[in-house]
Amino acid sequence: MSATPMSLRQAFEIGRLDAHDQAALRRRGEVSAPELAEAALLRIEALDPLLGAVSHRAPERARARAAGPLADAPLAGVPWLAKDSLDYPGMPTRACSRSRSGVLAERGHAYAERMDAQGLVAVGKSSMPEFGLLGSTEPLAGPVTRNPWSPRHSPGGSSGGAAAAVAAGLVPLAQGSDGGGSIRIPAACCGIVGLKPGRDSTVRVRARHTIEDLLVGDSLMARSVRDVAQGFAAAHVDPRRAAVARPGAARLRIGVIQAGLLGDAPHPDVAESIRASADLCASLGHAVEAAQWPLDGTAMLHAFQDIWTHLGADCVDAARPLLGGRRLEDALEPWTLALGRRALELPTAALERGYAQLARLPAQMAAFHTRYDVLLSPVVAAPVPPLGSFGPSLPAEELMGTMFDWIAYTPLQNLAGTPAISLPLSCDAQGLPLGSMFGADRGDEDLLLGLALELEQARPWQGRWPPVSVASPPAAVPAPSFPLSV
C-alpha cells in the first residue's frame, strides 16, 4: 500500500469504475486491496450523509480482511455491501428493525461464504425497510435512504440502500434480496442493473423459512451487466458456472405486456419507456410483439398479498421473544404489526388459495415461454415516488392498495420462481430513472444476461451518473439541506 494517504478525489476516481475495472487496477499493481477498501470507506464517509444508504459501517473489519490473503478470483479485493438482513460474520443483523439488537453474527450461510471465497471485501451493510416488507426504504429505526438522483424521492425497496449506494458509486457491488421485486424495483428507481435469479439457482442465503425459500432470490446489484453476471456465477449452485461474457447470438422472441397484473395501464412515462425498449430490441433484430398475461393476474396478485401478509406475521412472531419488556408497538413498525393482524383475520382457505396459485404458475409461465423467449414489461406502474408515499406509518389499508398497485408487475416471478432483470434504459419527464424488466423461464438467467449485455452495448448507461455521486467533484459535495428523517 502506498505510504501516501489516499485523497478523496482519488477515491472518487476509483468509485467511477465498475467492479471488474477496480479488480483490474489491483491485478496490475496500481492499487492494493487495502487501498480499494479505504477508497470505499472514504466515499461512504463523504456521500452517505446525503443518502442514508449504509446502515452499518465496518471499517476495521474491512481493513483487516483486505490486508489478509485473498482468493485468486476475478473480483478479489473489490468492496461490497451486504444487506442488513444478511447474516454476515462480525456484523449485526438488524433488518433495520428496532426489535433487533446489535449482537454480531458469528457465522453466515453459504451465500456469505461464497462472497468471501470470491475475495470480496465487505465494508458494511445497506439500509432497507423493516424486514424488507415495503417498496420504499424508510425504516423508523433508520437510516431513511434517499435516491441519489433526487434526495426527496425514494430509492425503492426493499434493497433501496444497496441500489442507492451502487448508483452513487459508494461501492461497485451490493447484495440485494428480492421477495416481490426488492432487487428490480430499487434498481429501476436508481438506474442500475438488478437481477432476480430463479428458484434454486443460487446457494442458500439465509436460514430455512418456507415462504422466503419459495419467494426470495438474491444477487449482487451493480452498474454494469458484467458485474451482475459475475455475481450471479459466484453464487450459483454449480460453483463451476461461468459468467456470461458476451451477448447471445440467437435472435429472441420477445412478448411485450404493458398493463399490470390487475389490468391497469401504467403511467404514460412508463408506457413510453417500454415502447422505447421494445423498439430498441426490434432494431437489434429480435422478434417483438404484444402479448397477454398467461394467467389470472388479479388472483395471482391477491395470492401474493395473502402470502406476504403471513411473512409479515412471521416477523411479528419472531420479534416477541426479543422485546425485553418493551411494548410490541415500540419495537415494530405499524405496517409490520398491521400485516400480523391481517394474517390472524385471514381464513386458512386464503393461504390455501395462495399456495395453489404458486403451484400452478411454473407450468403457466413455461407454456408462455414456449412462444416467447423473453417477457418485456414495466418494473413498476409509475415513476419514482416521493419519500413518504409508502412510509411504514401510513394507514395499512391505504398502503395495501397504493403499494401493491405500484408493484403490480414484479411479484409474478417470485411466485413462479422464474428469473427477471431490470435494466436502466429510460428516464421519466423529470429525468429520474425508469427500468425495463425482462423475464425468462426457469433456468434462463444466462439468456437474460446475454440480452442485457447486448442492450447495454446498444444504449450505454455507464456515463449517466446521478447528482449525488462520485461523478461530482468532492469539493462540490454539499452538506445535507434536508432533514435526515421523514
Secondary structure, 3 states (H helix, E strand, C coil): CCCCCCCHHHHHHHHCCCHHHHHHHHHCCCCCHHHHHHHHHHHHHHHHHHHCCEEEECHHHHHHHHHCCCCCCCCCCCEEEEECCCCCCCCECCCCCCCCCCCECCCCCHHHHHHHHCCCEEEEEECCCHHHCCCCCCCCCCCCCCECCECCECCCCCCHHHHHHHHHCCCCEEEEEECCCCCHHHHHHHCCEEEECCCCCECCCCCCCHHHHHHCEEEEEECCHHHHHHHHHHHECCCCCCCCCCCCCCCCEEEECCCCCCCCCCCHHHHHHHHHHHHHHHHCCCEEEECCCCCCHHHHHHHHHHHHHHHHHHHHHHHHHHCCCCCHHHHCCHHHHHHHHHHHHCCHHHHHHHHHHHHHHHHHHHHHHHHCCEEEEECCCCCCCECCCCCCCCCHHHHHHHHHHHCCCCHHHHHHCCCEEEEEEEECCCCCEEEEEEECCCCCHHHHHHHHHHHHHHCCCCCCCCCCCCCCCHHHCCCCCCCCCC
